Amino acid sequence: MVGREVEIIPGHELLFTWRGKRKLFELVGAQTENQFAIKMGELAKTDKLDDELFGKMYCIGLNWKRGGPVISQEETEDIIEEFCQINGYGSNEVRDKLIDAFCESGIYDKSVIQASRKLREQMTEDKVIELSKMDKGGSDTGEAGQTSTLTS
């Protein structure tokens, strides 16, 4: 299995080993990487990718070291909270860090994820540009102008 740990906070890394991957897949009812990606997409569409599910996935990924200390679900939540507080992050960054670990563990295709993120950034930039153009065109100057009266 391909794998490189993804650091959450110093001393705590996410990695999905062979055993961890099986637990992760079991959590969403998948048996293969492809099924897992499809299930994750379905969960996202139905708004079921919540903090509780992410917490369970983090817990699996933090407990990858054989013979290492077992990190409880409560400790996992503390680690995620510390990650957010140290970096000023929120739910999007928690999700992205988990996806990074999926990539480094060989579950997701890294190039597909990078392309998706680049597209998301481009769409955001395009939307900002579009909104700024709309704002300039129809602003109210307070000056008298032509009015329309509709009669039936």
Secondary structure, DSSP 8 states (H G I E B T S, - for coil): -----EEEETTEEE---HHHHHHHHHHHT-SSHHHHHHHHHHHHHTT---HHHHHHHHHHHHT-STTS----HHHHHHHHHHHHHHHT--HHHHHHHHHHHHHHTTSS-HHHHHHHHHHHHHHHHHHHHHHHHHHHHT---S----------
